[in-house]
Amino acid sequence: SSLGGYPPADIFKEDDFFSGPPSPNDYEAAMSKRVGEIQLQAMFKEYGFRSSTCRPSNIHGKYDDYSGNGMVIPSTIKRAIESTDKLVCWGTGTPLRTFVSGYDVARAIIFLIENEITDPVNVGGEDPCSIKQLVETIVRHIPHKLEIEWDHSKPDGDQIRVVDTSRIKSY
């Protein structure tokens, strides 16, 4: 699954996944995550099929999609590398996100399955990072100098998308 299925909240807690409609910023993708989880619940009820549900935050890592159609980290890296003097970014840069490596998500999934954990769990980074911090970090590591410009006419998306990871830590 993913944190995208949660209704808007400051911190996403597992038991709140179905407590309201998902964010209109990614409604269709969110509903697909919810339908997948409902299908797993139905399979358990009907057939006793046990499953583990991992809800990762924004995943990044070795196999990211750098085509420009990927998630925020690889898309920003690609645009920064291809920019010559200025990197234009959407919104204000103030939204907070948590990130997690694909490697850590894979480890979490294996842990859940091996330990037969059937409660949904969030997997994500500990410290929220603003989109501005993320962009500035990427730009610092680009070999050429770039000015960052924020296009305030474009949307920010949800202001806060931070996961509570206390449940997986309890295991």
N, C-alpha and C positions, 0 to 999 in steps of 0.2 A: 504494500500500500504506500502511502506517503502522507506527509503533513498537509498536503494540499486538500485533503478531504475534510479537514476541520472547519467548523464555523469560525468566524473572526473572534479572536481572543488575544490577550497579551501573552499568555503562555498556554501552549497546547498540552492538555492532560488527557491521557488515554480514554478515560471514562466520559469525556465530553465530546467525543468524535461525532455522535449522532444527536447532540443536544440542540442543534439548530441548523438552518441552511448553511451550506458552504459559502465562502466568499464569492461575490459576483465576479471578482477578478480572474478566477479560474473555475467557474461553475461546472463546465462540462467535464473537465479532467477530474475535478473533485468528485463528481457523481460517479464517474467510472471506478474510482477507488472504493467508494461506498458500496456500489453494486457488487464489486468483487468480494468485499468483506461479507456482505449479506449472503452471497452465494456460498461462501465457506460456512457460515452459520447454518444455512439450510442443509448443506451436505452433512454437517455434524448431527443435526436434528433428525434427518431422514435415514442416514446410513452409519452414523457413529464415526464419520471421517474426522479425525483430529488434525488440526493444522496450527501453524504458528504464523502470527502476523507481525511483521516488522514495519514500522512507520518512520522511515528516515527523513531527516531534514534535507537541505540542499546538498546533493551528492557531488563530489568532484574527485578527479583522480586520473590515473594513467590512460584510461580508455575514453576520456571525454570526447564529445563531438565538437571539433574545432572548425566545423564548416561555416559557422555563423548562425546555425539554427539550434545550437546547444543551449545549455543552462547559463546562468549569469557568469560564472567564473571562466569557462572556456570561451564564451562569446566575447567577454571583455578583453581577455588576453589576445584573441584574434584581432579585434578591432584596434587594440593598442599597438600591436606589432605592425599592422597595416597603415596606421595613421602616421602622418609625417610631422605635424606640428601641434595638432589639437585633437583631443579625444572628447567627443560630445556624448554625454550620458543623459539618459532620461530622468526627469523628476528633480528632486532636491538632494538625493543621496542620504536622506535621514532615515529611511526604513531600516529596521533591525532584522537580521537573519542569523540563523545558526547553520553551520556547515559541517559536513562529515565526509570523510574519505570513503571511496568505494570499497577499499580494503577493510575498513572498520565495519561497514555495513555487511559485507560478506562474512566476516568473523561473527558478527551479531546473529546473523541468520543461522549459521552453523551451530552456534551456542543454543539458540532457541530450539532448534530441531533436536539436537543431541540431548537436551535436557527436558524435552517434551513440554515446553512452556507454551500454553495455549492462550494465555492472556495477551492481548495486543500490547506491544511495547514500542515506545518512541526510541529512536536512535539518532543522536545528533551531538554537535559540539557543545561544550560547556558554556562558552562565553559568546554572547551575541555580538555581532559585528555589523556596523552600519554599512550600507552600500558605498557610502563615501570612503570609509576606511578601506574597504575591499578594493575599490578603484585606485585609491592612492597607493596601496601596497603593490598592486600590479604595475602601475606606472613607474614606481621606484625601481622595478626590476627590468624595465624595458631599456635596451641599450641606447636609445636616443631620447632627448628631452621632449616631453609632451605637456602641453597646457590642458587642464581638465576644465571643460565647460559643461555646466548643468542646464539642460533644456527644461525650464519650468513649465513649458506648455505641454509637456508629456507627463503621463501619470507616474506616480510612485508605486502603485500597487498597495497592498496592505502595509500599514505602518510597522506592525510588529508580527513576526512569524518565528517564534522561539519555542522550542520543545522542552518539556519537562522530562528528564531522563531518569528520574528517581526510581521508576518501576524496574527498569532493566538493571540498574545498580543494585537493587534489592536482591536480585537473583545472583 
